[in-house]
Amino acid sequence: MIGYLEGTLAARRPGGLFLEVGGVGYRLSCSATTLATLPPAGERCRVYTHLHVREDVLALYGFASEAEQGIFEALLGVSGVGPKVALGVCSAFTPDTLRRALVNDDVAALASVPGIGKRTAQRMVLDLKEKLALPDLQVAGPAQGVTAGARSALENLGYSPSEVRSALGELNPAPGESVEDIVRAALSALARPIVVSADGDQAIAEQRS
């Protein structure tokens, strides 16, 4: 199996890239997380890989880190999760934010990824906690409930699931923090970029800043 490839990033393409190694151009499918991490075309880089074999198709997937490669391969072991969905999860979460979602039993965040329903998200939590050795990191019930309450409040304010997931992924709620505390911190995170709605109005976070 090919563990990684090191060469020149020849070109980016939707959903992946071409990596030139010794005169051979390898076509790799990559997550948005990896594409945002790797250098511009023309520069050298190392890409960790996974070769997926199905019937008469060989597909090569590339990752900017061994951590993301490991997450992808762990996801493939979850019933109902194929390469496309696993890559979607890697695009929606960094390895650290995914671990945090699993520790918090955040089924809603996982189910917000296209192609993942509530049942599949629940299986992911059960399976990946064991595979990634996370059981000892479980967060107590009250903290889990606070995060869920903050998620609901932010979505009621009009933020999309992906915006909410990104904002909450940056936070690490301390014991005793309330839903209001988490919502305020998340709004601060959401206010950093300029968020514009479909009709051109500024989003709520920008109005509050």
C-alpha positions as CSV (number, residue, x, y, z in Angstrom):
1,M,0.0,0.0,0.0
2,I,1.2,3.6,-0.7
3,G,1.6,5.4,2.6
4,Y,2.3,8.8,1.2
5,L,3.5,10.6,-1.9
6,E,6.0,13.4,-2.0
7,G,6.3,15.6,-5.1
8,T,5.1,18.8,-6.8
9,L,1.5,19.9,-6.5
10,A,0.9,20.2,-10.2
11,A,-2.7,21.4,-10.2
12,R,-5.8,21.7,-8.1
13,R,-9.1,20.5,-9.3
14,P,-12.6,20.4,-7.8
15,G,-12.5,17.9,-4.9
16,G,-8.8,17.1,-5.3
17,L,-5.4,17.6,-7.0
18,F,-2.7,16.3,-9.3
19,L,0.6,15.5,-7.6
20,E,3.6,15.0,-9.9
21,V,6.1,12.4,-8.5
22,G,9.0,11.4,-10.6
23,G,7.3,12.4,-13.8
24,V,4.1,10.6,-13.0
25,G,0.9,12.6,-12.2
26,Y,-1.2,11.1,-9.5
27,R,-4.8,12.1,-9.3
28,L,-6.0,12.3,-5.7
29,S,-9.4,13.1,-4.2
30,C,-9.0,15.4,-1.1
31,S,-11.1,17.0,1.6
32,A,-11.6,20.8,1.8
33,T,-9.5,20.6,5.0
34,T,-6.5,19.2,3.1
35,L,-6.9,21.5,0.1
36,A,-6.9,24.5,2.5
37,T,-3.7,23.3,4.2
38,L,-1.5,22.3,1.2
39,P,0.7,24.9,-0.5
40,P,-0.1,26.5,-3.9
41,A,0.4,24.7,-7.2
42,G,4.1,24.5,-8.2
43,E,5.4,23.8,-4.7
44,R,6.5,20.6,-3.2
45,C,4.5,18.8,-0.5
46,R,3.9,15.4,1.1
47,V,0.4,13.9,0.8
48,Y,-0.6,10.9,2.9
49,T,-2.7,8.5,0.9
50,H,-5.4,5.8,1.1
51,L,-6.0,3.5,-1.9
52,H,-9.6,2.5,-2.1
53,V,-10.4,-0.6,-4.2
54,R,-14.0,-1.3,-5.4
55,E,-14.8,-3.7,-8.2
56,D,-12.9,-2.3,-11.3
57,V,-12.1,1.1,-9.8
58,L,-9.0,2.2,-8.0
59,A,-9.4,5.5,-6.2
60,L,-6.6,7.4,-4.5
61,Y,-7.4,9.7,-1.6
62,G,-4.9,12.3,-0.2
63,F,-4.5,14.0,3.1
64,A,-2.4,16.8,4.5
65,S,-1.7,14.9,7.7
66,E,-1.5,11.4,9.1
67,A,-4.2,12.4,11.6
68,E,-6.7,13.1,8.9
69,Q,-5.7,9.9,7.0
70,G,-6.4,7.9,10.2
71,I,-9.8,9.6,10.7
72,F,-10.8,8.8,7.1
73,E,-9.8,5.1,7.4
74,A,-11.6,4.8,10.7
75,L,-14.7,6.3,9.1
76,L,-14.7,3.7,6.4
77,G,-15.1,1.1,9.1
78,V,-18.5,2.5,10.1
79,S,-21.5,0.8,8.6
80,G,-23.1,3.0,6.0
81,V,-20.1,5.3,5.5
82,G,-18.3,5.1,2.1
83,P,-15.4,7.1,0.8
84,K,-17.5,10.0,-0.4
85,V,-19.2,10.5,2.9
86,A,-16.0,10.0,4.8
87,L,-14.4,12.7,2.7
88,G,-17.3,14.9,3.5
89,V,-16.8,14.4,7.2
90,C,-13.1,15.3,6.8
91,S,-14.1,18.4,4.9
92,A,-16.6,19.5,7.7
93,F,-14.3,18.7,10.6
94,T,-10.6,18.8,11.4
95,P,-9.4,15.7,13.3
96,D,-9.5,17.7,16.6
97,T,-13.1,19.1,16.0
98,L,-14.3,15.7,15.0
99,R,-12.9,14.1,18.2
100,R,-14.6,16.9,20.2
101,A,-17.9,16.1,18.5
102,L,-17.5,12.4,19.3
103,V,-16.6,13.1,22.9
104,N,-19.6,15.4,23.3
105,D,-21.9,12.8,21.6
106,D,-22.8,15.6,19.2
107,V,-25.0,13.6,16.9
108,A,-26.6,16.8,15.5
109,A,-23.3,18.1,14.3
110,L,-22.4,14.8,12.6
111,A,-25.8,14.5,11.0
112,S,-25.4,17.9,9.4
113,V,-22.8,16.5,7.0
114,P,-24.4,15.7,3.7
115,G,-25.1,12.0,3.3
116,I,-25.2,11.3,7.1
117,G,-28.5,10.7,8.8
118,K,-29.2,10.5,12.5
119,R,-28.8,6.8,12.7
120,T,-25.5,6.8,10.9
121,A,-24.3,9.7,13.1
122,Q,-25.2,7.6,16.2
123,R,-23.2,4.7,14.8
124,M,-20.3,6.9,14.2
125,V,-20.2,8.1,17.8
126,L,-20.4,4.5,19.1
127,D,-17.9,3.0,16.7
128,L,-15.3,5.8,16.5
129,K,-15.1,6.4,20.2
130,E,-13.8,2.9,20.5
131,K,-11.6,3.0,17.4
132,L,-10.0,6.3,18.3
133,A,-9.7,5.4,22.0
134,L,-11.9,8.2,23.2
135,P,-14.1,6.7,25.9
136,D,-12.0,8.1,28.8
137,L,-12.5,11.6,27.4
138,Q,-16.3,11.6,27.7
139,V,-17.8,14.9,28.7
140,A,-20.3,14.9,31.5
141,G,-24.0,15.1,30.7
142,P,-24.6,18.7,31.7
143,A,-21.8,20.0,29.4
144,Q,-23.2,17.9,26.6
145,G,-26.7,19.4,27.2
146,V,-25.3,23.0,27.2
147,T,-23.6,22.5,23.9
148,A,-26.8,21.1,22.4
149,G,-28.8,24.0,23.8
150,A,-26.3,26.5,22.3
151,R,-26.6,24.8,18.9
152,S,-30.4,25.1,19.0
153,A,-30.2,28.7,19.9
154,L,-27.8,29.6,17.2
155,E,-29.8,27.8,14.5
156,N,-32.9,29.7,15.7
157,L,-31.0,32.9,15.2
158,G,-30.7,31.9,11.5
159,Y,-27.2,30.4,11.3
160,S,-26.7,27.4,9.0
161,P,-25.6,24.0,10.5
162,S,-22.2,24.4,9.0
163,E,-21.7,27.9,10.5
164,V,-22.9,26.6,13.9
165,R,-20.6,23.5,13.7
166,S,-17.6,25.7,12.8
167,A,-18.2,28.2,15.7
168,L,-18.9,25.6,18.3
169,G,-15.9,23.5,17.1
170,E,-13.6,26.4,18.2
171,L,-14.9,26.4,21.7
172,N,-14.1,24.2,24.7
173,P,-16.9,24.7,27.3
174,A,-15.7,24.8,30.9
175,P,-17.7,23.2,33.7
176,G,-20.4,25.5,34.9
177,E,-20.8,27.5,31.7
178,S,-24.4,28.2,30.7
179,V,-26.0,28.1,27.3
180,E,-25.9,31.9,27.2
181,D,-22.1,31.8,27.8
182,I,-21.6,29.4,25.0
183,V,-23.9,31.4,22.6
184,R,-22.1,34.6,23.4
185,A,-18.7,33.0,22.7
186,A,-20.0,31.4,19.5
187,L,-21.4,34.8,18.3
188,S,-18.0,36.3,18.8
189,A,-16.4,33.6,16.7
190,L,-19.1,34.0,14.0
191,A,-18.6,37.8,13.9
192,R,-15.0,37.6,12.9
193,P,-15.6,37.0,9.2
194,I,-18.2,39.1,7.3
195,V,-21.2,36.9,6.8
196,V,-23.6,37.8,4.1
197,S,-27.0,36.3,3.6
198,A,-28.5,35.2,0.2
199,D,-30.3,38.6,-0.2
200,G,-27.2,40.6,0.6
201,D,-28.0,41.6,4.2
202,Q,-25.4,41.3,6.9
203,A,-25.9,38.3,9.2
204,I,-26.9,38.7,12.8
205,A,-23.4,38.1,14.1
206,E,-22.2,41.1,12.1
207,Q,-25.0,43.3,13.4
208,R,-24.1,42.5,17.0
209,S,-20.4,43.2,16.6
